[in-house]
Amino acid sequence: MVYYHYMNHTIKMIVSDLDGTLLRSDKTISGYTKDVLEKCRNTGIKVVYATARGASTDRVIPSELFDGRVTSNGAAAYAGVNRVYNRSIPCMTARPILLACDRRGLKTASEASGMHYSNFSVSDVWPGFDNFEIVDFRVHDKDAVKLYTVINNNDDIEFIDKLLPDDLYLSVSSDALGMIMHKEATKSKAVAELARNWNIMPNEIAAFGDEQNDIDMLIYAGIGVAMQNALDEVKAVANAICPSNDEDGVAAWIAKNVLR
């Protein structure tokens, strides 16, 4: 194997967020980016994606490009086909939260085993998304990798925060999607488990992101790289800034600094 160095770090693992990072705005991945990722793998560098997406990920990204994946914002991690990390929410914990959000009139859902169990037509909010089932939360009995709700205002955020037990947290994305997760379901903890599985140290990892839920991962990695299109708070914790997602920023940074 051949490993490459950047800022006195030996890079053995590349981890990238998807939306707004590895994927272009039209949700595609360029041929150039595919080639760069393949070159990384050919040199022995592990390539991983870490996304808030769940089962929908396979629709936008070819899994054969990656050695591992982190899904549902860190609720699960896979090394190849093997699940090495699992932080789901038991149905008995999820049910009162779902019911309270439903009574408030919030569009709410529970994601489990690739299916979205909701109180609304998910395809009306995200056209083309058909992997959902409208259910009565009073009898919903499935553990969830995450719960989510469409946030209308700050009052909704405060309302949900008060519902959550100590082991759950709320993360709100820039498009007003509130994700309720186990506190150990974070990208950094899931990436750390993959790294342990491959005997890779944090300072041997380069991570890329653009959103608030990428911050912990960028801090954990030896090299944290923010996209040019990233939020200011993401750029503030990064070691480096790369071009935007529509300029193949991840691949451009890797080509210049890792595969040089």
Secondary structure, DSSP 8 states (H G I E B T S, - for coil): ---EEETTEEE-EEEE-IIIIIS-TTS---HHHHHHHHHHHHTT-EEEEE-S--GGGGGTS-GGG-SEEEEGGGTEEEETTEEEEE--B-HHHHHHHHHHHHHTT--EEEEETTEEEESS-HHHHSTT---EEE--GGG----BSEEEEE--SHHHHHHHHHH--TTEEEEE-TTSEEEEEETT--HHHHHHHHHHHTT--GGGEEEEE-SGGGHHHHHHSSEEEEETTS-HHHHHH-SEEE--GGGTHHHHHHHHHT--
